[in-house]
Amino acid sequence: MRDVSSKIIMDVHLCVERPSRYIESLARAGANCVIFQYEAMRSDEEALELGEFIKANGMQGGVSINPSTSPKDIEQLLESELFSVIDILAVEPGFGGQEFQESAVQKLRTLKDFINRNKVDVKLMVDGGINSKTCRLVEEAGADIVVAGTFLFQHAISFKKGASLLMGNQDGGNDSFPGLILKFLQHINPF
């Protein structure tokens, strides 16, 4: 896959059991970052071992947490500094087009506070239910990255217009969120 373009940053979010089975293949395919579901791990030790394995294969690691998972559950992972990104799911994993769960905003604030107090170098990403309104909410709560899928790919005017709206660039002027990174998501089912 890397032959397509060296300019493409490939973040892979694995919503699978035993994600370690895929790490070496993803490294060979050119992935830059592998994000796995915290809930797929049997223990924090297993999650830390996976983070080390991802890093040993030359990629950045990330942890994704479901709406029902408490930020406290991943504090040990944050302190390890093995992970470059924490993905806060604002919807249940699996399907696009779901409503944004407001509980993600408080979870984001809690994690941002922990990161600032402990001087941890990790980015906070919010994934799910992102639109022009929720993008503003999560940016104000401390998100560094937003992931949008349905809002962009099904935007009534165009993908470009949707991206412009998400970045607060309603009229073609300066971005309202100059530090916010927008990533777009398209679900790919290899089976």
Steps between C-alpha positions, in 0.01 A plus 500: 500500500787739571588510129189714440663808646761575759302816586199308633489454876336169572342467844336164551231446763464132582164404647593135539589244762870414526622800297863390543440253213490792254787722616783360285280493187392860559863606544591334169201670335631839611270594786619797704282448806298207634213574737342207683193464717578507871200275561657225284783465752484252789713724722700822508815286480382353170425851371847619603663198329304580184616863519861380523447261206352778285794727584752219431346471152572867427151640545328729746238345724161617609222385729131537425239498775130429470237740638451279808872492594617737773804719439640369832526154342778612265711717732776235524513485120530879478782505753695239299555750217478211252200656330487813287121525478192418705187456292181585689207337324193721517288222349485124540759339270395347172262717303511852356224755534437461874408786734786663689497402870544813714682296768804510269545871578544442874726201434712720276528769770598238760771354278630846400529592868689175576736558208572859604551415870733209419674661203425205271573542129189355336239638260128469567282396209121484489332263258130467426206731451723786390325786321546877503332534844670206675837591349485834682400330828789254498755757387401726790527201738858427390494277192811511283354285223148431374399211280204550271342253266130529425496881526767525231415211269127576502519880510218656295732732307844338491771334704705821473213717632446258789869513592493880480200511735668265748805720515284805571578650162142595413581771247842406367674719759753396764453170680335533839695200631854544371644224722225244446578210266219354289520137395243333287384145539368254254420157633673228302388142536770273356272195505 
